[in-house]
């Protein structure tokens, strides 16, 4: 019985970390989705176009919902593509 409960606890922890990993986007993934370099992404953060990431120790991340909203929004530009 104890072994079974330990298995359930470890399974739940793994499920939590998998769910946590897939609900967040790190710096590299966010930059790839925007099709820019990480340096450009940090410049956009400094300019205020993109909000600063949340931190968990040394890990920087954004929620997937925020990343999707930034990627799908139209750019605010007066320039017309030729």
Buried (B, 14 or more C-beta within 10 A) or exposed (E): EEEEEEEEEEEEEEEEEEEEEEEBBBBEBBBBBBEBEEEEBBEBBEEEEBEEBEEEEEEBBBEBEBBEEBEEEEEEEEEEEE
